[in-house]
Amino acid sequence: MIKKLLNNFLRSFTFDHDREKIEKYLSQSANTYDLEQRMRELEQKGKYNQFYI
């Protein structure tokens, strides 16, 4: 039980978890225009910067 809680807790602080959330968000786009809008929105929020440091 504790091991499962710790794994979920640690997983929430990894880059893989953030990357998965971003990929899921982008995959929900309806068309190319919507995808580009979502990508611009993430870029403005600075979500991509953490992956290049």
Biopython code that builds the backbone (N, CA, C, O; Angstrom):
import numpy as np
from Bio.PDB.StructureBuilder import StructureBuilder

atoms = [
    (1, "MET", "N", (0.827, -1.191, 0.000)),
    (1, "MET", "CA", (0.000, 0.000, 0.000)),
    (1, "MET", "C", (0.870, 1.253, 0.000)),
    (1, "MET", "O", (0.672, 2.151, -0.819)),
    (2, "ILE", "N", (1.831, 1.313, 0.919)),
    (2, "ILE", "CA", (2.708, 2.482, 1.011)),
    (2, "ILE", "C", (3.589, 2.574, -0.229)),
    (2, "ILE", "O", (3.839, 3.666, -0.738)),
    (3, "LYS", "N", (4.053, 1.440, -0.709)),
    (3, "LYS", "CA", (4.899, 1.427, -1.908)),
    (3, "LYS", "C", (4.135, 1.979, -3.106)),
    (3, "LYS", "O", (4.692, 2.730, -3.906)),
    (4, "LYS", "N", (2.873, 1.614, -3.231)),
    (4, "LYS", "CA", (2.052, 2.105, -4.340)),
    (4, "LYS", "C", (1.845, 3.615, -4.234)),
    (4, "LYS", "O", (1.908, 4.324, -5.238)),
    (5, "LEU", "N", (1.599, 4.105, -3.023)),
    (5, "LEU", "CA", (1.426, 5.541, -2.817)),
    (5, "LEU", "C", (2.712, 6.301, -3.146)),
    (5, "LEU", "O", (2.667, 7.348, -3.792)),
    (6, "LEU", "N", (3.847, 5.778, -2.706)),
    (6, "LEU", "CA", (5.126, 6.430, -2.990)),
    (6, "LEU", "C", (5.429, 6.440, -4.488)),
    (6, "LEU", "O", (5.930, 7.436, -5.012)),
    (7, "ASN", "N", (5.132, 5.350, -5.170)),
    (7, "ASN", "CA", (5.360, 5.303, -6.617)),
    (7, "ASN", "C", (4.514, 6.339, -7.334)),
    (7, "ASN", "O", (5.006, 7.023, -8.231)),
    (8, "ASN", "N", (3.252, 6.465, -6.955)),
    (8, "ASN", "CA", (2.389, 7.470, -7.575)),
    (8, "ASN", "C", (2.853, 8.877, -7.246)),
    (8, "ASN", "O", (2.803, 9.766, -8.096)),
    (9, "PHE", "N", (3.305, 9.083, -6.017)),
    (9, "PHE", "CA", (3.794, 10.391, -5.613)),
    (9, "PHE", "C", (5.049, 10.781, -6.392)),
    (9, "PHE", "O", (5.149, 11.899, -6.897)),
    (10, "LEU", "N", (6.001, 9.858, -6.485)),
    (10, "LEU", "CA", (7.250, 10.136, -7.205)),
    (10, "LEU", "C", (7.013, 10.290, -8.701)),
    (10, "LEU", "O", (7.674, 11.093, -9.360)),
    (11, "ARG", "N", (6.078, 9.527, -9.231)),
    (11, "ARG", "CA", (5.773, 9.601, -10.666)),
    (11, "ARG", "C", (5.253, 10.984, -11.048)),
    (11, "ARG", "O", (5.496, 11.453, -12.160)),
    (12, "SER", "N", (4.540, 11.637, -10.135)),
    (12, "SER", "CA", (3.966, 12.941, -10.432)),
    (12, "SER", "C", (5.036, 14.030, -10.541)),
    (12, "SER", "O", (4.745, 15.124, -11.025)),
    (13, "PHE", "N", (6.268, 13.752, -10.100)),
    (13, "PHE", "CA", (7.346, 14.742, -10.173)),
    (13, "PHE", "C", (8.379, 14.442, -11.262)),
    (13, "PHE", "O", (9.449, 15.050, -11.271)),
    (14, "THR", "N", (8.086, 13.538, -12.157)),
    (14, "THR", "CA", (9.029, 13.210, -13.214)),
    (14, "THR", "C", (8.661, 13.906, -14.510)),
    (14, "THR", "O", (7.517, 14.316, -14.705)),
    (15, "PHE", "N", (9.633, 14.036, -15.390)),
    (15, "PHE", "CA", (9.385, 14.649, -16.686)),
    (15, "PHE", "C", (8.497, 13.765, -17.553)),
    (15, "PHE", "O", (7.740, 14.263, -18.387)),
    (16, "ASP", "N", (8.590, 12.455, -17.353)),
    (16, "ASP", "CA", (7.751, 11.539, -18.133)),
    (16, "ASP", "C", (6.279, 11.790, -17.871)),
    (16, "ASP", "O", (5.464, 11.744, -18.792)),
    (17, "HIS", "N", (5.941, 12.049, -16.639)),
    (17, "HIS", "CA", (4.545, 12.312, -16.292)),
    (17, "HIS", "C", (4.073, 13.592, -16.983)),
    (17, "HIS", "O", (2.978, 13.626, -17.543)),
    (18, "ASP", "N", (4.894, 14.642, -16.945)),
    (18, "ASP", "CA", (4.538, 15.899, -17.605)),
    (18, "ASP", "C", (4.426, 15.707, -19.113)),
    (18, "ASP", "O", (3.514, 16.233, -19.750)),
    (19, "ARG", "N", (5.359, 14.951, -19.674)),
    (19, "ARG", "CA", (5.328, 14.704, -21.114)),
    (19, "ARG", "C", (4.066, 13.953, -21.504)),
    (19, "ARG", "O", (3.453, 14.257, -22.527)),
    (20, "GLU", "N", (3.676, 12.984, -20.704)),
    (20, "GLU", "CA", (2.462, 12.223, -20.986)),
    (20, "GLU", "C", (1.222, 13.108, -20.927)),
    (20, "GLU", "O", (0.315, 12.970, -21.748)),
    (21, "LYS", "N", (1.184, 14.015, -19.957)),
    (21, "LYS", "CA", (0.044, 14.930, -19.855)),
    (21, "LYS", "C", (-0.033, 15.840, -21.077)),
    (21, "LYS", "O", (-1.118, 16.086, -21.604)),
    (22, "ILE", "N", (1.120, 16.342, -21.528)),
    (22, "ILE", "CA", (1.152, 17.223, -22.697)),
    (22, "ILE", "C", (0.728, 16.450, -23.943)),
    (22, "ILE", "O", (-0.053, 16.957, -24.748)),
    (23, "GLU", "N", (1.233, 15.237, -24.107)),
    (23, "GLU", "CA", (0.861, 14.436, -25.273)),
    (23, "GLU", "C", (-0.630, 14.120, -25.284)),
    (23, "GLU", "O", (-1.265, 14.142, -26.339)),
    (24, "LYS", "N", (-1.181, 13.829, -24.128)),
    (24, "LYS", "CA", (-2.615, 13.553, -24.050)),
    (24, "LYS", "C", (-3.425, 14.801, -24.412)),
    (24, "LYS", "O", (-4.422, 14.714, -25.129)),
    (25, "TYR", "N", (-2.991, 15.961, -23.910)),
    (25, "TYR", "CA", (-3.670, 17.217, -24.209)),
    (25, "TYR", "C", (-3.613, 17.520, -25.707)),
    (25, "TYR", "O", (-4.615, 17.915, -26.302)),
    (26, "LEU", "N", (-2.445, 17.335, -26.308)),
    (26, "LEU", "CA", (-2.307, 17.609, -27.732)),
    (26, "LEU", "C", (-3.080, 16.607, -28.583)),
    (26, "LEU", "O", (-3.578, 16.961, -29.653)),
    (27, "SER", "N", (-3.185, 15.386, -28.130)),
    (27, "SER", "CA", (-3.894, 14.365, -28.908)),
    (27, "SER", "C", (-5.401, 14.603, -28.936)),
    (27, "SER", "O", (-6.101, 14.012, -29.759)),
    (28, "GLN", "N", (-5.899, 15.441, -28.069)),
    (28, "GLN", "CA", (-7.325, 15.728, -28.044)),
    (28, "GLN", "C", (-7.724, 16.796, -29.055)),
    (28, "GLN", "O", (-8.900, 17.150, -29.141)),
    (29, "SER", "N", (-6.778, 17.310, -29.814)),
    (29, "SER", "CA", (-7.090, 18.340, -30.796)),
    (29, "SER", "C", (-7.925, 17.755, -31.935)),
    (29, "SER", "O", (-7.752, 16.603, -32.331)),
    (30, "ALA", "N", (-8.825, 18.574, -32.443)),
    (30, "ALA", "CA", (-9.766, 18.118, -33.466)),
    (30, "ALA", "C", (-9.173, 18.176, -34.869)),
    (30, "ALA", "O", (-9.502, 17.346, -35.716)),
    (31, "ASN", "N", (-8.304, 19.146, -35.117)),
    (31, "ASN", "CA", (-7.705, 19.288, -36.442)),
    (31, "ASN", "C", (-6.336, 19.955, -36.308)),
    (31, "ASN", "O", (-5.869, 20.234, -35.204)),
    (32, "THR", "N", (-5.714, 20.199, -37.441)),
    (32, "THR", "CA", (-4.360, 20.765, -37.436)),
    (32, "THR", "C", (-4.339, 22.167, -36.826)),
    (32, "THR", "O", (-3.414, 22.515, -36.093)),
    (33, "TYR", "N", (-5.351, 22.961, -37.128)),
    (33, "TYR", "CA", (-5.403, 24.319, -36.583)),
    (33, "TYR", "C", (-5.503, 24.274, -35.059)),
    (33, "TYR", "O", (-4.809, 25.018, -34.366)),
    (34, "ASP", "N", (-6.355, 23.411, -34.548)),
    (34, "ASP", "CA", (-6.511, 23.261, -33.108)),
    (34, "ASP", "C", (-5.209, 22.782, -32.468)),
    (34, "ASP", "O", (-4.845, 23.245, -31.386)),
    (35, "LEU", "N", (-4.510, 21.864, -33.124)),
    (35, "LEU", "CA", (-3.230, 21.368, -32.627)),
    (35, "LEU", "C", (-2.211, 22.500, -32.541)),
    (35, "LEU", "O", (-1.498, 22.617, -31.545)),
    (36, "GLU", "N", (-2.139, 23.328, -33.574)),
    (36, "GLU", "CA", (-1.201, 24.449, -33.562)),
    (36, "GLU", "C", (-1.542, 25.449, -32.463)),
    (36, "GLU", "O", (-0.644, 26.003, -31.829)),
    (37, "GLN", "N", (-2.819, 25.681, -32.236)),
    (37, "GLN", "CA", (-3.243, 26.591, -31.168)),
    (37, "GLN", "C", (-2.818, 26.048, -29.800)),
    (37, "GLN", "O", (-2.325, 26.790, -28.951)),
    (38, "ARG", "N", (-3.015, 24.766, -29.606)),
    (38, "ARG", "CA", (-2.635, 24.155, -28.329)),
    (38, "ARG", "C", (-1.125, 24.198, -28.132)),
    (38, "ARG", "O", (-0.648, 24.426, -27.020)),
    (39, "MET", "N", (-0.376, 23.982, -29.200)),
    (39, "MET", "CA", (1.083, 24.037, -29.105)),
    (39, "MET", "C", (1.549, 25.449, -28.768)),
    (39, "MET", "O", (2.451, 25.623, -27.948)),
    (40, "ARG", "N", (0.943, 26.458, -29.393)),
    (40, "ARG", "CA", (1.283, 27.849, -29.086)),
    (40, "ARG", "C", (0.951, 28.185, -27.634)),
    (40, "ARG", "O", (1.716, 28.864, -26.949)),
    (41, "GLU", "N", (-0.198, 27.699, -27.179)),
    (41, "GLU", "CA", (-0.617, 27.942, -25.798)),
    (41, "GLU", "C", (0.391, 27.353, -24.814)),
    (41, "GLU", "O", (0.754, 28.004, -23.834)),
    (42, "LEU", "N", (0.843, 26.133, -25.067)),
    (42, "LEU", "CA", (1.834, 25.505, -24.192)),
    (42, "LEU", "C", (3.164, 26.247, -24.247)),
    (42, "LEU", "O", (3.840, 26.396, -23.229)),
    (43, "GLU", "N", (3.532, 26.709, -25.427)),
    (43, "GLU", "CA", (4.785, 27.456, -25.578)),
    (43, "GLU", "C", (4.729, 28.760, -24.785)),
    (43, "GLU", "O", (5.707, 29.137, -24.139)),
    (44, "GLN", "N", (3.591, 29.447, -24.832)),
    (44, "GLN", "CA", (3.445, 30.699, -24.094)),
    (44, "GLN", "C", (3.489, 30.483, -22.591)),
    (44, "GLN", "O", (3.986, 31.332, -21.851)),
    (45, "LYS", "N", (2.973, 29.356, -22.142)),
    (45, "LYS", "CA", (2.998, 29.034, -20.713)),
    (45, "LYS", "C", (4.369, 28.546, -20.264)),
    (45, "LYS", "O", (4.629, 28.439, -19.065)),
    (46, "GLY", "N", (5.245, 28.251, -21.216)),
    (46, "GLY", "CA", (6.593, 27.802, -20.879)),
    (46, "GLY", "C", (6.670, 26.333, -20.521)),
    (46, "GLY", "O", (7.592, 25.923, -19.817)),
    (47, "LYS", "N", (5.738, 25.538, -20.982)),
    (47, "LYS", "CA", (5.726, 24.111, -20.643)),
    (47, "LYS", "C", (6.825, 23.339, -21.354)),
    (47, "LYS", "O", (7.298, 22.327, -20.836)),
    (48, "TYR", "N", (7.243, 23.796, -22.532)),
    (48, "TYR", "CA", (8.276, 23.083, -23.275)),
    (48, "TYR", "C", (9.671, 23.367, -22.733)),
    (48, "TYR", "O", (10.570, 22.544, -22.906)),
    (49, "ASN", "N", (9.874, 24.489, -22.093)),
    (49, "ASN", "CA", (11.204, 24.890, -21.635)),
    (49, "ASN", "C", (11.812, 23.902, -20.651)),
    (49, "ASN", "O", (13.030, 23.727, -20.634)),
    (50, "GLN", "N", (11.003, 23.261, -19.843)),
    (50, "GLN", "CA", (11.538, 22.367, -18.810)),
    (50, "GLN", "C", (12.158, 21.112, -19.402)),
    (50, "GLN", "O", (12.947, 20.447, -18.731)),
    (51, "PHE", "N", (11.822, 20.770, -20.647)),
    (51, "PHE", "CA", (12.365, 19.573, -21.262)),
    (51, "PHE", "C", (13.725, 19.814, -21.912)),
    (51, "PHE", "O", (14.425, 18.856, -22.241)),
    (52, "TYR", "N", (14.109, 21.065, -22.102)),
    (52, "TYR", "CA", (15.359, 21.374, -22.790)),
    (52, "TYR", "C", (16.458, 21.823, -21.852)),
    (52, "TYR", "O", (17.553, 22.145, -22.311)),
    (53, "ILE", "N", (16.211, 21.854, -20.579)),
    (53, "ILE", "CA", (17.224, 22.311, -19.610)),
    (53, "ILE", "C", (18.183, 21.202, -19.281)),
    (53, "ILE", "O", (19.102, 21.396, -18.485)),
]
sb = StructureBuilder()
sb.init_structure("model")
sb.init_model(0)
sb.init_chain("A")
sb.init_seg("    ")
for serial, (resi, resn, name, xyz) in enumerate(atoms, 1):
    if name == "N":
        sb.init_residue(resn, " ", resi, " ")
    sb.init_atom(name, np.array(xyz, "f"), 0.0, 1.0, " ", f" {name:<3s}", serial, name[0])
structure = sb.get_structure()
